[in-house]
Each structure stands twice: as structure tokens, then as C-alpha cells.
Amino acid sequence: MKSRAFRLAPAVAALTAGLLLAGASGAAVATPSEESPSATGSAASKSDDKSARASWTKRGEYYHNQDCCHSAGDHGKRNGDWHDYKCEHHGHWWWLYSK
């Protein structure tokens, strides 16, 4: 009976890893991209959105830690490295953008 349990353990581990990977990739596919146009936006506002987005520069990534993202943003703003910053949530990561 114990030998059967040992044969099933790798199969269960592989199945669990596959489900976790499929869940992560499924969440990435389900998330709309920032580049996708809105249904109500006009052509002029779309070009304005792209130019506004282009002015933001990605400065850092923080895994599961919104507080670190905001403290790094505040630090850069205090030091005069950038005028403004924002932290955006992407999956498990918080991304710091500045302009």
C-alpha cells in the first residue's frame, strides 16, 4: 500500500503545478491590456492617452509590497529625481512609474 502512495505523489505534484501554472497564465490572459481601446473613447482621446502614458517611465518592481513602492516613489520625489509617481498593481507585482 505504501508503494502505491509513493507512485501517486509525483503525479499529484505535477498536476498541482500544472493547475497553478494554468491559473497564473489564465489570469494574465483575462486581464485587459493598457493598449486596448475603450469602447466609448474617441480617436482624439486615444492619442492623448498614449502620449500621457508615454510620459511615465517605469522605475521599479516590488513583489507583493505596495508600501515599498510608495516609499521609493516618495523618496524619489523628495530628492527631486522625478516630479510625480504612481504605483500600479500587476499580478503579484507593484510597478513604480515616474514622470
Beta strands, then each sheet from edge to edge (+ up, - down):
strand 1: 57-63
strand 2: 85-90
strand 3: 93-98
sheet 1: 1+ 3- 2+
end
